[in-house]
Amino acid sequence: SRRSLPAPPWLAMTSDNHAPANEHDKAKERAHSFLVIMSLSTVFLFSGTVFGWGAFSSMLLQEGYYDYLCVTPDKDHPCEKQLQALNNAFTLATTFVSLTAFVNGWLVDTLGPTKVTIISGVMNCLGLMGIALTKALPWSHHEAAEGGFDLFLWSLLLVAVGGSMTMFIGYQAPFLIPSHFTLLIEVNSCLFDAGTIIFPVLKLLYDVGVPFSAFFWTYTVLGMLCFSLLTVAWALNGRELDGIRQAAGGAEANGNDGNAQRHRPLEQRGMLQQLVSWEFAAIFIYSIIQVPRANMYMGSVELINRKIAGLEGHFSPETVAGVSTITGFIIPFGFLAVPLIELCVHRLGTIPTVQVTTLLGLLYNAMQLVPVLYLQLGTVCVFAAWRAFLYSTISAFNGEIFGVKTMGRIMGLCFVFSGLTNMLTGPIVNAAVDSNNFVPLLVEGMCFCIPLPIIFQLLHMKRSRLAVDVARTPLASSVRGTPRSQHKDILDPMGAMSITRARSSTWPSEAIEEEISRGATSLAEIQP
């Protein structure tokens, strides 16, 4: 008969599962709540704003940015060079987000979130102030027209890179509340998406007469306030996170012992051991294909919709502009897919959820191939859900598999090489604009996704075989003489997300030894 192990100690110790026993626990809960509120608010307001490019580019066209590239500037009928210049600015900004991702992750892993919050706040506020100054200082337009310093472009890059840093900081908070780890990871990722609604909201205010620069001055002041409060929140919780990091670092003490490294779960291994794993290879390939696809949609959707409207031939410029505005509003609402993401992760598992994400990505691309303008409103709904799934599954996979000590750098590596791939999208989109044909662009994007389901199915089969092998391993030979830091590898070979992940907690060796003394010979005879 199957026996049940006694509950491990962390169930009795986790403050977010039981009512606080004293004032210290109450204060800790208040500090956690304050941090979660400020972290999620800051991620929403500042991490993904640059990706709301559709509405932002419409305002930039109305304000005359890069109109000096046109022979006869026309706000309603921008020339091809002006459109390409704005698309190149967006491509460069999103590329910088990816290229600096490893540095951002390394900073968070090394300096900690408190110091990096200050750096991120300075970058975001300087960038927003710079965009406001482009309207207050007329010389910036003339300087850019003469090939000199482009204040707008450099300010946009500061906002983009500072936003990326803000997102990496946000990934640290879930480790403090392990029972809600996956939910907070998903919400953090989806609020990064939801932040793209900031510029569509600005577009509405702009259309009713709010000055372009007024919003950015107000936004700068808001940034100063939010990042100051987030710094205080991390200062209150920083010591606890340091303790969690130290508890998760068992493998690095034995970094030269290759055999010990191989018998630990990936989260307890050194980073070099993690980088040579099949798990990293799979998520790396996935990221460098899917993240540039997401950015390419954001940068080209208005161009493709204009092309579709032209093919249908009976839409006014106002209708096309209205579709663009609605598109800009729909994309940020990907966070509404969080319940579905939670359902997939908990019912299917992380790897099958990756497969669902791939299918959604193929679906929105296929819908773009249908030359019906109003269908593209349905396409953007699918895209918004897909983008929420994409960033949630990448971050949940990395947090689940690689752990708190290296998640920032692992995420950073994935996004750095995504940025290198993203550099190819600018010339590809420009070529599509020049040829006035976006079909090859969309078909190529779908073809790149074909290997992904195969890769993750092979990974799923590999990890399933590992689980079966470990379940059949004799307990006496696996546990006796095994350091306490390795017991978790015996009981959690699949690396499934649990609240022990953040704490690096383990089942007590005494409990397992007791089961062995009662006659249990393998994990199959025990009900954890």
Secondary structure, DSSP 8 states (H G I E B T S, - for coil): --EE----HHHHH-TTTS--SSHHHHHHHHHHHHHHHHHHHHHHHHTSGGG-HHHHHHHHHHHTTTGGGSSS--SSS--HHHHHHHHHHHHHHHHHHHHTHHHHHHHHHHH-HHHHHHHHHHHHHHHHHHHHHHHH-THHHHHHHTTS--HHHHHHHHHHHHHHHHHHHHTTGGGGSGGGHHHHHHHHHHHHHHGGGHHHHHHHHHHTT--HHHHHHHHHHHHHHHHHHHHHHHHHHHHHHHHHHHHT-GGGGGTT-HHHHHTS-GGGS-HHHHHTSHHHHHHHHHHHHHHHHHHHHHHHHHHHHHHHHHHH----HHHHHHHHHHHHHHGGGGGGGHHHHHHHHHHT-HHHHHHHHHHHHHHHHHHHTS--TTHHHHHHHHHHHHHHHHHHHHHHHHHHHH-TTTHHHHHHHHHHHHHHHHTTHHHHHHHHHHHT--HHHHHHHHHHTTHHHHHHHHHHHHHHHHHHHHHTSBHHHHHTT--GGGHHHHH-TT----THHHHT----HHHHHHHHHTT--BGGGEE-
